[in-house]
Amino acid sequence: MIIVMDRSLCDADLAFCARCSAEVFRKPLGVDRPCITKIIDDGDDEMLTFIIMTDGRTLRIHLTEKTVEGLKLEGWEFLADFDPALIRRGAAKRWRELATMQ
């Protein structure tokens, strides 16, 4: 099973997103969220995969015993190999521009 989540469909900040997604990881087929765009039956009953789209990037997470505990407690961002935007609605872009001003 593959669950596709698109973070651009929600304006929640990263902390709220982490808590919300942790609930999805606890009960993947028992909750509905606005960011879930697709649930695809790939024929693999053993492996559950999450595809998370955020900040112009795509993160693919395979639920294993090793990752599932961290996902339940921390949310998805602890597995990202990039720093996801903390604040949505364009604020992150404004902060980056301000940081370059001297």
Sequence and secondary structure as in RCSB ss.txt:
>XXXX:A:sequence
MIIVMDRSLCDADLAFCARCSAEVFRKPLGVDRPCITKIIDDGDDEMLTFIIMTDGRTLRIHLTEKTVEGLKLEG
WEFLADFDPALIRRGAAKRWRELATMQ
>XXXX:A:secstr
 EEEEEGGG    HHHHHHHHHHHHHSTTT   TTEEEEE  S SS  EEEEEETTEEEEEE  HHHHHHHHHH 
GGGG SS   SSTTTHHHHHHHHHH  
